[in-house]
Amino acid sequence: MNSKIWMSSPHMSGHEEKFINQAFKTNWIAPLGPNVNGFEADLESYLGEDVHVAALTTGTAAIHLALVLLNITEHDEVICQTKTFVASVNPVRYLGAQPIFVDSELDTWNMCPVLLRQAIEDRIKKGKKPKAIVVINLYGMPHKVMEIENISKEYQIPIVEDSAEALGSSYFNRKCGTFGDFSVLSFNGNKIITTSGGGALVSKNIETKNNTVFLATQAKDPGMEYSHSSIGYNYRMSNILAGVGRGQMKVLDNYVNLRRSNYKYYLEHLKDIKEIVFLNEPKGYFSNRWLTVIVLKTHKMREDLLKVLETQNIEARPSWKPMHLQPMFEKFPSYLNGVSEHLYKKGLCLPSGSNLTEIELNKIVKTIKQYFG
């Protein structure tokens, strides 16, 4: 039987049922409860750095609330990494603000500090200083934290670190999800750990966390009456889904090791194929290897290999299409060097789930080797 090999499917540990059953037993079927508090505490303990976590419905909601808390409003400009998934940028438009796209560098595939500085100086020259920077840890690889932070401090522009793909990654022994003024996590079904759907906003102090929770629960003012002085959102994670997250936290480090093992397997078995390039970890960087992505020599080669894998029922996908190439964003200013388009046209995401078997990995590698003769 030619069973489907998925790119990144959910991987249940067996610990989740205990927390879910407890929620049913105690009737905590709501966007509050012991599992929500416990999941947040688990994440805070894991991340360290004295951060504070608010569990939310999605990573997109977390980005949205981060921008709201940074007072981003209509016609403001927000610098965004162009090489990302659309969810990183959509919340900018929810608020009527304008994304300003910055290209990547080849060391990490994340935002290029040189272009970031150029973009900021050019926007200031044009009379509009950007109000925030949204930087990504793409495919689990940390961005150039020190360089980006230095630019942020120099121009006094806050950072939103999108770590949706990078829980378990670190930069010189500091966990991704603790950088910037806000950090964003995602627990979508394809992420390193999952709550089915879910996300979190990480902040530096308890007051900001409390403001996040206030906005995420429809901004209801204190008291018995349903009074609202601010616009709020229905963004709080449910106690049941948080129970899934609590069970997943018990195996997070193991799942990181399994995904890193996938990367090592691909690297070891495909390293002699000159047409394939891998993304290496710079010194001091530790990637969870959420997805293993290879870069082929040509666009045609990428497309052909994608079709060959599909004939074997192996799910693979092109790397993220840059935002400046998206029809809804192409009118916005972009500061480009060609890196993101190069990675998009030639990049291929391989199956990378923590539940991949050696038989499946062998089949994927064998299929790729057959293609290259």
Secondary structure, DSSP 8 states (H G I E B T S, - for coil): ----B-SS-----S-HHHHHHHHHHHT--SS-SHHHHHHHHHHHHHH-TT-EEEEES-HHHHHHHHHHHTT--TT-EEEEESSS-GGGTHHHHHTT-EEEEE-B-TTTSSB-HHHHHHHHHHHHHTT---SEEEEE-GGG----HHHHHHHHHHHT--EEEE-TT-TT-EETTEETTSSSSEEEEE--TTSSS--SS-EEEEESSHHHHHHHHHHHBTT--SSSS---SS---B-B--HHHHHHHHHHHTTHHHHHHHHHHHHHHHHHHHTT-TTEEE----TTEE---SSEEEEESSHHHHHHHHHHHHHTTB--EE----GGGSTTTTTS-EE--SHHHHHHHHEEEE---TT--HHHHHHHHHHHHHHT-
